[in-house]
Amino acid sequence: MAPAENATDPQTIPTRPFGKSGRNVSILSLGGVLGMSDLLVFRQAMKMGVTYWDTADSYGRGKNEKAIGKYLQD
């Protein structure tokens, strides 16, 4: 596994290559149910460079994936 890239800004999450895809993703992920109270958390995570989003069918019975997808699309 390649080492994480050093973030120059302490407010930025370091990244590393994702498998053989050639894409870098953040070394930390964020997941959970996306509700109105979580929008602030998601917005801040994106500002800090989080690009790895954990979703699961058990988070809202599939509604979580749709909510996160809609948020990222907007």
Order of alpha helices (4+ residues) and beta strands (2+ residues): beta-beta-beta-alpha-beta-alpha
